[in-house]
């Protein structure tokens, strides 16, 4: 067997490349970007679902292989479900910080007076 796998590896490599270059401008961007994780994981799961369906219909694979692939698909869906909790948790657990960014006291200049770096 050759070191193939391009069908699965190429998109994952692109995702890893994008993650390694991720430089958010601030935490509100991080929170907003969390909103897309569920969709991304669902798309990966959809790709696996299609792969399983095609394999089951056209490839002479042992039924246990198809079952393993279905289990992988199920785990991908569970990951997407968990990812749906990320942005609400971010907003809830950082509610004070977010409120200060969205409603700065006495404008941004006033809020800067509370910045840790200004009070050391």
Secondary structure, 3 states (H helix, E strand, C coil): CCCCCHHHHHHHHHHHHHHHCCCCCCHHHHHHHHHHHHHHHHHHHHHHHHHHHHHHHHCCCCHHHHHHHHHHHHHHHHHHHHHHHHHHHHHHHCHHHHHHHHCCCCHHHHHHCCCHHHHC
